[in-house]
Amino acid sequence: MSPDLTQKSISFNSARFLTSASRLEECPPDHGAEVAFAGRSNAGKSSAINCITTNGKLARTSKTPGRTRLINFFSLNRENCRLVDLPGYGYAKVSRDMKDDWQKHLGHYLNDRRCLRGLVLVMDIRHPLTDFDQMMVEWCEHNKLPLMILATKADKLKFGQAKTAMMGIAKKLEAFQCLEHLVMFSATSKRGVEECREALTAWLETDG
């Protein structure tokens, strides 16, 4: 369905912390629209969210990757529109039981959250498509959930190297219909920020 033109346009600068949840029943009411950000710990997810919202303190960046174990919700200026920061994976020094519990509740959110409009998968352009990334891509394909990939830290490579890396990612994922946007991104240089905002806006302004 087309966007509702009677509502105010989304401003990502308006993002404010709303609440945290460790399980599905603690999440905000399941109506409106939200887009979730996922990524392996140290892929630059928090930096990407802070860059998109021009709020350097919105999503916590930590010297200890994987410290954030809660699902964090951020409100926007448009009613019932939210950005969601999902727990990072890969380097978190937590017990096996805690990690299993953590993954179970994240799975509940991804499987049962009806207002979820799309998933932004953040991956380091220098180390793309880890096992976690591949799992998330396949999950989106299976559930027909629109996917945007932010290939972060593009400033760490020369432009030619970055373009080659992007073509490699695109080729490996060409069979996945869920992939709607593949964005070369850098929180440092701001590359890809506007492209990402435009895609987020389209998802959030579309009725479910």
VOLO-479722 format. One record per residue: x, y, z of N, C-alpha, C in turn; residue in three letters. Coordinates in pm, whole numbers, plus 50000, padded with zeros to 5 digits. Layout:
<mifis>
XYZXYZXYZALA/...
</mifis>
This chain:
<mifis>
500834988150000500005000050000500875012550000MET/500325023649951501105035849942501215042750076SER/502225051350093502395058350220501195067250250PRO/500935069450378499865078450423500425092550425ASP/499985100750330500555114150315500075123850422LEU/499105119650503498605128450609499545128450729THR/500445118950737501355118050850502625125850820GLN/503295130450925504535137950909505625128750853LYS/506525134650777507615126950720508615123250830SER/509275112150810510175106950913511485114850915ILE/511885118651035513195124951056514015115551143SER/515115110351090515935101051167516695108151279PHE/516855121351264517475129151372516615129151498ASN/515345125551483514405125751596514515113251683SER/515325103551643515385090751714515755092751861ALA/514985086351948515225087052092515065073152152ARG/515855070152254515735057252320514335055652377PHE/513705044052351512345041452398512345031452512LEU/512875019452487512915009152591513844997852548THR/514194989352643514954977152615514134965152654SER/514364954052587513624941752616514574929952608ALA/514424920552700515224908352695514424896852636SER/513114898852622512254888452566511074895152496ARG/510364887352415509324892852329508234900152406LEU/507834894552521506724900552595507084914052658GLU/508374917452660508794930452713508884941152604GLU/508674937252478508774946652367507574956152367CYS/507674967852302506524976752289505384969752218PRO/504164975052229503014969052160503314966652013PRO/502844955351963503194950851828502284957151723ASP/502364970351710501664977051601502514988751553HIS/502144994151437502995004251374503984997551281GLY/505195003051275506214997751184507574999451249ALA/508414989251234509774990351284510724982951191GLU/511964987651190513034981351113514144978051211VAL/514634965751203515644961151298517034960751232ALA/518044963651313519444962951271520084950951339PHE/520734942551260521434930851313522854930951259ALA/523754924551332525124923751282526024916651380GLY/527034910551326528034904151410528724914951493ARG/529034911551618529764921051702531024925551631SER/531294938051635532444945051575532244948151427ASN/531044946251373530784949651233530504964551216ALA/530314971751327530054986051319528584989651324GLY/527774980951385526314983351389525944995851469LYS/526484997051589526155008651671526595021551604SER/527775021451545528265033351475527375036851357SER/526885026751288525985029251174524685035551220ALA/524085030151327522835035751379523045050151425ILE/524145052551495524425066151543524645075751427ASN/525255071051320525495079351202524185082551130CYS/523345072451112522065074351042521165084151117ILE/521235083751250520375092351332521065105251375THR/522305107151335523155118451375523135120551526THR/523135109451597523175109851744524265100251790ASN/525415105851824526575097551856526435089051980GLY/525385091552059525225084152183523975075352184LYS/523275074352070522005067052069522215052252095LEU/522975045852009523305031652028524685030952091ALA/524805023252195526085022652267527165016252181ARG/528285023052171529455016852111530375013052226THR/530945001452217531694996052329533044990752285SER/534024992152372535334986052346535244970852357LYS/534164965952418533954951552432532804947352341THR/533084942852219532004939052126531084928752188PRO/529794930252162528824920652212528334923552352GLY/528664935452405528244938452541526714940252550ARG/526124945752446524684948152448523934935152423THR/523194930552524522484917752510520974919552509ARG/520514931952503519084934752502518674939452363LEU/517364937952334516794943852213516414958152250ILE/517034967952183516824981952216515954988652110ASN/514934995752157513965002452069514165017552074PHE/514105023851955514225038351946513005043751873PHE/512355053651933511185059751871511625070051769SER/510745072951673510955083451574509815093451584LEU/509935104551510508935115151522507575111151465ASN/507545100951384506275095951330505735085451425ARG/504485086851463503895078151565504005063451528GLU/504425055451627504525040951612505515036551504ASN/506525044951477507625040951390508875039751477CYS/509575028551462510715025951550511885019851474ARG/513075022651524514275015251485514615005951600LEU/515154994351567515424984251670516864979451655VAL/517594979651765518984974951767519004961151832ASP/519294951151750519324937351800520704934051857LEU/520784924651950522074921052010523084916351905PRO/524324920251923525384915951834525894902251873GLY/526554895651778527044882051803528494880651760TYR/529164871051816530464867151764531584867851864GLY/531664879151936532794880752027532354881852172TYR/531064880952196530564882752333531094871752425ALA/531674875952536532204866352633531124863152735LYS/530214854552695529114850552784529084835252787VAL/528394830052886528314815552899527464809652786SER/527644796852764526854789952660525364790752690ARG/524964788752816523554789452852522984803252824ASP/523754813552861523284827252839523164830152689MET/524124825352613524094827752468522914820452405LYS/522634808252449521494800852396520184807952430ASP/520084812952553518874820052596518684832852515ASP/519774839752495519834852152419519354849452275TRP/519894839152212519514835952074518044831752065GLN/517564824752167516174820352166515234832352165LYS/515504842252250514624853852257514744862652133HIS/515934863252076516084870551950515294863451841LEU/515334850251839514554842651742513064845051756GLY/512584845951880511174848851903510814862451843HIS/511674872251864511404885551808511324885051655TYR/512304878951593512354878551448511194870651388LEU/510794859951455509744851351401508344856751426ASN/508144863451539506774866551583506414881351580ASP/507344889951550507074904351553506384908551424ARG/505094911151429504304913751309504584927451247ARG/505014937151328505224950651275506604952451213CYS/507404941851209508744942551151508644943950999LEU/509164954950945509034957950803510264953950721ARG/511394952750789512614949350717513764947650814GLY/514824941350765516014939050846517214945550778LEU/517984953150855519244958750807520364950150864VAL/521094943450777522194934750820523504942350799LEU/524194944850908525434952550905526614942850902VAL/527454944150801528634935450793529844943550751MET/530994939850801532264946350768532614942950623ASP/532774953250540533044951050398534314942950377ILE/535224943150474536474935650463536324920950499ARG/535254917750573535004903950617533514900850602HIS/532984901250481531544899750461531084885150466PRO/529794883650484529134870550473529764859950562LEU/529894863350690530274853450790529134843350805THR/529334833150883528274823250905527024829950961ASP/527214839351054526064846651111525344854551002PHE/526094861650918525484869450810524684860450717ASP/525264849250680524604840050588523324834550650GLN/523384831650778522194826750849521074837050845MET/521414849750866520404860350866519824862550726MET/520664861850624520174863150486519184851950455VAL/519564839850492518694828350464517394829250545GLU/517464834550667516254836350746515314846250678TRP/515844857450630515024867450561514394861650435CYS/515174853650360514644847550238513494837950272GLU/513704829750374512684820050414511404826850460HIS/511554838150530510394845150587509884856650500ASN/510494858050381510084868550287510134882450351LYS/511164884750430511354897650495512354905850414LEU/511994918150373512934926450298514244928550373PRO/515344928050299516674928850358517474940050294LEU/518154947750380519144957350334520474953550398MET/521524953150319522864950650373523654963550370ILE/524214967150485525164978150493526554972150501LEU/527344974250398528734969650399529564980850459ALA/529824979750589530404990650665531934991150656THR/532465002150709533915004550716534525005350577LYS/533735010450481534225011650344535415021150335ALA/535535030150432536665039550432537995032550460ASP/537935020250508539165012850538539805007150412LYS/539065007450300539575002050173539685013250070LEU/540575011449973540575020349858539285018149781LYS/538835028549709537515027649645537425015649550PHE/538495013049475538475001749383538324988449456GLY/539004987249569538884975049650537464973649706GLN/536904984849749535544984649804534534980649696ALA/534694985949575533784982349466533884967449434LYS/535094962249433535294948049407534624939549515THR/534764943849641534134936649751532614936849737ALA/532074948349697530614949449680530114940249569MET/530854939649461530464930849350530514916149393MET/531484912949477531574899249528530384895649615GLY/529974904849702528804902549787527554900849699ILE/527394909849603526214909349516526134896149440ALA/527284891549392527304879149314526914867249402LYS/527424866849524527124855749613525654855549654LYS/525014867149651523624868049699522624870349587LEU/523054868549462522174871949350520904863349345GLU/520934851649408519754842949405518734846449513ALA/519084855649604518204858649717517284870249683PHE/515994867249672515024877449635514744887349748GLN/515074883649872514814892449986515704904649984CYS/516864904049919517824914949922517344926449833LEU/516914937249897516404948849823517434959949809GLU/518364960749905519354971649902520704966249949HIS/521734969449873523114966349912523874979449907LEU/524274984250024524794997950036526244997750086VAL/527125004250011528485006550060528405017750164MET/528895015050285528625024050397529885027150476PHE/529955039550522531035043350614530495053750712SER/530535050350840530115059950942531115071350952ALA/532345069050912533385079350919533225089650809THR/533055085050685532955094250571531505097850536SER/530555091050600529105092950576528665087250441LYS/529485079250378529095072950252527915063550276ARG/526885064650193525755055550199524655059550296GLY/524875070150372523895073850475522545077650413VAL/522565086350313521305090750253520585079250183GLU/521345070750115520745059150048520055050050150GLU/520695048150264520125039950370518865046450427CYS/518905059450452517725066450507516535065550413ARG/516795066950283515705066150186515035052450189GLU/515845041950198515305028350202514535026050332ALA/515075030750444514375029350572513035036350568LEU/513025048350513511785056150505510725048750424THR/511125043050311510175035750226509585023950303ALA/510395016850378509875005650457508935010350567TRP/509345020550641508575024850757507265031850718LEU/507225037850600506025045250559505035036550482GLU/505385024150459504485015050388503645007350487THR/502345007350467501465000050555501694985150538ASP/501544977750650501724963350644500554956250581GLY/
</mifis>
